[in-house]
Amino acid sequence: MNYFRESYTDFPKGKIIPTESPDFTIKMKNHHVLGIELTRLNPGNAQIPDELDLVENRFREQIIEKAKNLFEKNSNFKLFVKFLFSDIQKITPERELIVVVQTVNAIRSAIQNKNENSFFKVSVPKNQLVSGIDDVLVVNDPVMTISIWERSNNLGVSTDVVDDLHISIHKKDDKLRLYQKNHLNYYWLLITTDRLRGVKNNNLPNIIMNQKFESRFQQVFLFDLMKSDIYQLI
């Protein structure tokens, strides 16, 4: 939620308070209270991975785990790190060690002089990434007590992102009646995705923004974490 606030210029001023039903509330200067429900876009239309994909994904997760362990040997940072692997340039087992070491060095360089007690978001410069890794997102938030290093789009890549969005909104609309018992002034829905990708659609942002979405939330956003892109659906 802090990452969304940093990325969305029209985010209202006020303290973010973790709650339940909805997930967060913000008390604004006019004494109105905004409730924000947070959900991750579930690729319900994702293709079932074959055995080769499963082997590749396990290997990538092994690289991430080794990078995390190596980084934390000399750092107290508790980071949220997302890795976007290339679909074109594959990492071979022979390169595993050099990939781990160079990636950790790139992350260390990217957060150099950063304060672990403050929120920050950085993307590792492309020219410091090894072949086979397209992007690395690093987020630090003082509220984190454990590190989370993971593969982007680890739930799969959808064949129909628009349908997945409709389903996500519909599911949260059904729960909004419960949230409204708190009598807040406004309700927003924030849908996050690691990296906006689809199997069939090459121009997803335009396709999504040309769709008509309906919701009982006053505003609905889709937040691409890797690119810091925000799409207002409603």
C-alpha positions in Angstrom: 0.0 0.0 0.0 2.9 2.4 0.7 4.3 1.5 -2.8 0.9 2.4 -4.3 0.8 5.7 -2.4 4.3 6.5 -3.7 3.3 5.7 -7.3 -0.2 7.3 -7.4 0.1 11.1 -7.5 -3.6 11.6 -6.5 -3.4 9.4 -3.4 -5.1 11.3 -0.6 -3.0 12.6 2.3 -3.5 10.8 5.6 -2.1 8.0 7.6 -2.5 4.5 6.2 -3.9 2.2 8.9 -4.0 -1.6 8.4 -7.5 -2.9 9.3 -9.8 -5.7 8.3 -12.8 -5.5 6.0 -11.4 -3.5 4.2 -7.6 -4.1 4.4 -6.6 -0.4 4.9 -8.2 2.9 5.9 -7.0 6.4 5.4 -8.5 9.3 7.5 -8.3 12.4 5.4 -8.0 16.0 6.3 -11.7 16.6 5.8 -12.3 13.9 8.4 -13.7 11.6 5.7 -12.4 8.0 5.8 -11.4 6.0 2.8 -11.3 2.2 2.8 -9.1 0.4 0.4 -9.4 -3.3 -0.3 -6.3 -5.0 -1.7 -6.3 -8.1 -3.8 -3.9 -9.9 -6.2 -5.0 -10.5 -9.8 -5.5 -14.3 -10.0 -4.7 -15.7 -13.5 -7.7 -18.0 -13.4 -7.4 -18.4 -17.2 -3.7 -19.4 -17.0 -2.4 -22.3 -19.1 -1.4 -25.4 -17.2 2.4 -25.6 -17.3 4.0 -28.6 -18.9 6.8 -30.6 -17.3 9.5 -28.5 -19.0 7.9 -25.3 -17.6 7.8 -26.8 -14.1 11.5 -27.8 -14.3 12.4 -24.3 -15.5 10.4 -22.6 -12.8 11.9 -24.7 -10.0 15.4 -23.9 -11.3 14.5 -20.2 -11.4 13.2 -20.4 -7.8 16.4 -22.1 -6.8 18.4 -19.2 -8.2 16.3 -16.7 -6.3 16.6 -18.6 -3.0 20.4 -18.8 -3.4 20.6 -15.1 -4.2 18.5 -14.3 -1.1 20.7 -16.4 1.1 23.9 -14.9 -0.3 22.6 -11.3 0.1 21.4 -11.8 3.7 24.8 -13.1 4.8 26.1 -9.5 4.8 22.9 -7.4 5.1 20.1 -6.8 7.7 17.7 -5.5 5.1 14.3 -7.3 4.9 13.4 -6.8 1.3 10.5 -7.5 -1.0 12.2 -8.6 -4.3 10.5 -9.6 -7.5 12.4 -11.3 -10.4 11.2 -11.2 -14.0 13.0 -13.8 -16.0 13.4 -13.7 -19.7 11.2 -15.9 -21.9 13.8 -15.8 -24.6 17.2 -16.0 -22.9 17.3 -19.1 -20.7 19.8 -19.5 -17.9 21.7 -22.7 -18.1 22.8 -24.7 -15.0 26.4 -23.9 -15.8 25.7 -20.2 -15.3 23.8 -20.5 -12.1 26.6 -19.4 -9.7 27.7 -16.4 -11.8 24.0 -15.4 -12.2 23.5 -15.5 -8.4 26.6 -13.6 -7.6 26.2 -10.9 -10.2 22.5 -10.4 -9.3 23.3 -10.0 -5.6 26.0 -7.5 -6.4 23.5 -5.6 -8.6 20.9 -5.5 -5.8 23.5 -4.3 -3.3 24.6 -1.6 -5.6 21.0 -0.5 -6.2 20.3 0.0 -2.5 23.6 1.5 -1.6 23.2 4.4 0.8 19.5 3.6 1.3 18.1 3.7 4.8 16.6 0.4 6.0 14.3 2.3 8.3 12.5 4.1 5.5 10.3 3.1 2.6 11.9 2.9 -0.9 11.5 1.3 -4.2 14.2 0.7 -6.8 14.5 -1.2 -10.0 18.0 -2.7 -10.7 19.4 -0.9 -13.8 19.0 -3.0 -16.9 22.7 -2.8 -17.7 23.6 -4.5 -14.4 21.3 -7.4 -15.0 22.7 -10.7 -16.3 21.3 -12.3 -19.5 18.2 -14.3 -18.6 16.8 -11.8 -16.1 14.8 -8.9 -17.6 13.9 -7.0 -14.4 14.4 -7.0 -10.7 12.2 -4.9 -8.4 13.4 -4.1 -4.9 11.1 -2.7 -2.2 12.0 -1.9 1.4 9.4 -1.1 4.0 10.2 -0.8 7.8 7.1 -2.8 8.6 8.5 -5.9 7.0 10.0 -8.4 9.5 10.8 -11.2 7.0 12.2 -11.1 3.4 10.2 -12.0 0.4 12.1 -12.9 -2.7 10.0 -14.5 -5.5 9.5 -15.0 -9.2 7.2 -12.6 -11.0 4.0 -14.1 -12.3 4.5 -17.2 -10.2 0.8 -18.0 -10.4 1.0 -18.3 -14.2 0.4 -16.1 -17.2 -3.3 -15.6 -18.2 -4.8 -16.3 -21.6 -7.6 -13.8 -20.8 -6.6 -10.9 -18.4 -9.8 -9.0 -19.0 -11.9 -11.9 -17.8 -9.7 -12.3 -14.8 -10.2 -8.7 -13.9 -14.0 -9.0 -14.2 -13.9 -12.0 -11.9 -11.6 -10.2 -9.3 -13.9 -7.2 -9.2 -17.1 -9.4 -8.9 -15.6 -11.4 -6.0 -14.8 -8.2 -4.1 -18.1 -6.6 -4.9 -19.8 -9.5 -3.1 -17.8 -8.7 0.0 -18.4 -5.0 -0.1 -21.7 -5.3 1.7 -19.8 -6.5 4.7 -17.3 -3.6 4.5 -20.1 -1.1 4.3 -21.2 -1.9 7.8 -18.2 0.2 8.9 -20.0 3.2 7.3 -16.8 4.6 5.7 -17.2 7.5 3.2 -15.4 6.0 0.2 -14.3 2.5 -0.9 -11.5 1.7 -3.4 -10.4 -1.6 -4.8 -6.7 -2.1 -5.6 -5.8 -5.1 -7.8 -2.1 -5.8 -8.0 -0.3 -7.9 -10.7 3.4 -8.6 -10.7 3.8 -7.8 -14.4 0.9 -7.2 -16.8 1.3 -10.0 -19.3 -0.9 -12.2 -21.3 -0.5 -15.3 -23.5 -2.7 -14.0 -26.4 -2.7 -10.2 -26.1 0.3 -8.1 -27.1 -1.2 -4.7 -26.3 -2.9 -5.4 -23.0 -2.9 -1.8 -21.6 -5.0 -0.5 -24.5 -7.2 -3.6 -24.4 -7.9 -3.2 -20.7 -8.5 0.6 -20.8 -11.0 0.2 -23.7 -13.0 -2.3 -21.6 -16.0 -1.3 -19.5 -15.8 -2.5 -15.9 -18.6 -2.1 -13.4 -18.2 -2.2 -9.6 -19.9 -1.0 -6.4 -16.5 0.4 -5.4 -16.1 4.1 -6.2 -12.7 3.6 -7.8 -10.9 0.4 -9.0 -7.2 0.4 -9.9 -4.9 -2.2 -11.5 -1.3 -1.8 -10.3 1.6 -3.3 -12.2 4.3 -3.8 -9.6 7.2 -4.3 -11.9 6.7 -1.2 -14.0 4.9 1.0 -11.3 2.1 1.5 -13.8 -1.4 2.3 -12.5 -4.6 1.7 -14.6 -7.8 3.3 -13.3 -10.5 0.8 -14.3 -13.4 2.7 -12.7 
